[in-house]
């Protein structure tokens, strides 16, 4: 029974929710990529009803998380060659 819990869609949804909350607490698009990967795996399980094994689920999760992270990095990154500078002090 313990090996079958990962085939439930709501487990992946709960993991996505926890990872999304972690992203709010520690921003940087790291946990958000994992949250998107977990949510997508949960949707795949819910829509297809497939009972894939844990190794395949982890492989799909890793691939989707990496793809989501790369897309987030490309969309939200600063333009290349541009450096964030500060020209004033917060105490002024």
MODELLER restraints for C-alpha pairs under 7 A, 6 or more apart:
rsr = mdl.restraints
at = mdl.atoms
rsr.add(forms.Gaussian(group=physical.xy_distance, feature=features.Distance(at['CA:6:A'], at['CA:54:A']), mean=6.59, stdev=0.5))
rsr.add(forms.Gaussian(group=physical.xy_distance, feature=features.Distance(at['CA:7:A'], at['CA:51:A']), mean=5.63, stdev=0.5))
rsr.add(forms.Gaussian(group=physical.xy_distance, feature=features.Distance(at['CA:7:A'], at['CA:52:A']), mean=6.49, stdev=0.5))
rsr.add(forms.Gaussian(group=physical.xy_distance, feature=features.Distance(at['CA:9:A'], at['CA:42:A']), mean=4.41, stdev=0.5))
rsr.add(forms.Gaussian(group=physical.xy_distance, feature=features.Distance(at['CA:9:A'], at['CA:43:A']), mean=6.82, stdev=0.5))
rsr.add(forms.Gaussian(group=physical.xy_distance, feature=features.Distance(at['CA:9:A'], at['CA:45:A']), mean=5.33, stdev=0.5))
rsr.add(forms.Gaussian(group=physical.xy_distance, feature=features.Distance(at['CA:9:A'], at['CA:46:A']), mean=5.40, stdev=0.5))
rsr.add(forms.Gaussian(group=physical.xy_distance, feature=features.Distance(at['CA:10:A'], at['CA:42:A']), mean=6.55, stdev=0.5))
rsr.add(forms.Gaussian(group=physical.xy_distance, feature=features.Distance(at['CA:12:A'], at['CA:38:A']), mean=5.36, stdev=0.5))
rsr.add(forms.Gaussian(group=physical.xy_distance, feature=features.Distance(at['CA:12:A'], at['CA:39:A']), mean=6.21, stdev=0.5))
rsr.add(forms.Gaussian(group=physical.xy_distance, feature=features.Distance(at['CA:12:A'], at['CA:41:A']), mean=6.68, stdev=0.5))
rsr.add(forms.Gaussian(group=physical.xy_distance, feature=features.Distance(at['CA:12:A'], at['CA:42:A']), mean=4.85, stdev=0.5))
rsr.add(forms.Gaussian(group=physical.xy_distance, feature=features.Distance(at['CA:13:A'], at['CA:38:A']), mean=6.65, stdev=0.5))
rsr.add(forms.Gaussian(group=physical.xy_distance, feature=features.Distance(at['CA:13:A'], at['CA:39:A']), mean=5.41, stdev=0.5))
rsr.add(forms.Gaussian(group=physical.xy_distance, feature=features.Distance(at['CA:13:A'], at['CA:42:A']), mean=5.58, stdev=0.5))
rsr.add(forms.Gaussian(group=physical.xy_distance, feature=features.Distance(at['CA:15:A'], at['CA:38:A']), mean=6.50, stdev=0.5))
rsr.add(forms.Gaussian(group=physical.xy_distance, feature=features.Distance(at['CA:16:A'], at['CA:35:A']), mean=4.23, stdev=0.5))
rsr.add(forms.Gaussian(group=physical.xy_distance, feature=features.Distance(at['CA:16:A'], at['CA:36:A']), mean=6.75, stdev=0.5))
rsr.add(forms.Gaussian(group=physical.xy_distance, feature=features.Distance(at['CA:16:A'], at['CA:38:A']), mean=5.09, stdev=0.5))
rsr.add(forms.Gaussian(group=physical.xy_distance, feature=features.Distance(at['CA:16:A'], at['CA:39:A']), mean=5.29, stdev=0.5))
rsr.add(forms.Gaussian(group=physical.xy_distance, feature=features.Distance(at['CA:17:A'], at['CA:35:A']), mean=6.94, stdev=0.5))
rsr.add(forms.Gaussian(group=physical.xy_distance, feature=features.Distance(at['CA:19:A'], at['CA:31:A']), mean=5.57, stdev=0.5))
rsr.add(forms.Gaussian(group=physical.xy_distance, feature=features.Distance(at['CA:19:A'], at['CA:32:A']), mean=6.72, stdev=0.5))
rsr.add(forms.Gaussian(group=physical.xy_distance, feature=features.Distance(at['CA:19:A'], at['CA:34:A']), mean=6.79, stdev=0.5))
rsr.add(forms.Gaussian(group=physical.xy_distance, feature=features.Distance(at['CA:19:A'], at['CA:35:A']), mean=5.10, stdev=0.5))
rsr.add(forms.Gaussian(group=physical.xy_distance, feature=features.Distance(at['CA:20:A'], at['CA:31:A']), mean=6.58, stdev=0.5))
rsr.add(forms.Gaussian(group=physical.xy_distance, feature=features.Distance(at['CA:20:A'], at['CA:32:A']), mean=5.82, stdev=0.5))
rsr.add(forms.Gaussian(group=physical.xy_distance, feature=features.Distance(at['CA:20:A'], at['CA:35:A']), mean=5.61, stdev=0.5))
rsr.add(forms.Gaussian(group=physical.xy_distance, feature=features.Distance(at['CA:22:A'], at['CA:31:A']), mean=6.51, stdev=0.5))
rsr.add(forms.Gaussian(group=physical.xy_distance, feature=features.Distance(at['CA:23:A'], at['CA:29:A']), mean=6.89, stdev=0.5))
rsr.add(forms.Gaussian(group=physical.xy_distance, feature=features.Distance(at['CA:23:A'], at['CA:31:A']), mean=5.06, stdev=0.5))
rsr.add(forms.Gaussian(group=physical.xy_distance, feature=features.Distance(at['CA:23:A'], at['CA:32:A']), mean=5.73, stdev=0.5))
rsr.add(forms.Gaussian(group=physical.xy_distance, feature=features.Distance(at['CA:29:A'], at['CA:69:A']), mean=6.90, stdev=0.5))
rsr.add(forms.Gaussian(group=physical.xy_distance, feature=features.Distance(at['CA:29:A'], at['CA:72:A']), mean=6.98, stdev=0.5))
rsr.add(forms.Gaussian(group=physical.xy_distance, feature=features.Distance(at['CA:30:A'], at['CA:69:A']), mean=6.90, stdev=0.5))
rsr.add(forms.Gaussian(group=physical.xy_distance, feature=features.Distance(at['CA:33:A'], at['CA:65:A']), mean=5.02, stdev=0.5))
rsr.add(forms.Gaussian(group=physical.xy_distance, feature=features.Distance(at['CA:33:A'], at['CA:66:A']), mean=6.88, stdev=0.5))
rsr.add(forms.Gaussian(group=physical.xy_distance, feature=features.Distance(at['CA:33:A'], at['CA:68:A']), mean=5.06, stdev=0.5))
rsr.add(forms.Gaussian(group=physical.xy_distance, feature=features.Distance(at['CA:33:A'], at['CA:69:A']), mean=4.54, stdev=0.5))
rsr.add(forms.Gaussian(group=physical.xy_distance, feature=features.Distance(at['CA:34:A'], at['CA:65:A']), mean=4.87, stdev=0.5))
rsr.add(forms.Gaussian(group=physical.xy_distance, feature=features.Distance(at['CA:36:A'], at['CA:65:A']), mean=6.43, stdev=0.5))
rsr.add(forms.Gaussian(group=physical.xy_distance, feature=features.Distance(at['CA:36:A'], at['CA:68:A']), mean=6.58, stdev=0.5))
rsr.add(forms.Gaussian(group=physical.xy_distance, feature=features.Distance(at['CA:37:A'], at['CA:61:A']), mean=5.30, stdev=0.5))
rsr.add(forms.Gaussian(group=physical.xy_distance, feature=features.Distance(at['CA:37:A'], at['CA:64:A']), mean=4.83, stdev=0.5))
rsr.add(forms.Gaussian(group=physical.xy_distance, feature=features.Distance(at['CA:37:A'], at['CA:65:A']), mean=4.26, stdev=0.5))
rsr.add(forms.Gaussian(group=physical.xy_distance, feature=features.Distance(at['CA:37:A'], at['CA:68:A']), mean=6.93, stdev=0.5))
rsr.add(forms.Gaussian(group=physical.xy_distance, feature=features.Distance(at['CA:38:A'], at['CA:61:A']), mean=6.11, stdev=0.5))
rsr.add(forms.Gaussian(group=physical.xy_distance, feature=features.Distance(at['CA:41:A'], at['CA:61:A']), mean=6.22, stdev=0.5))
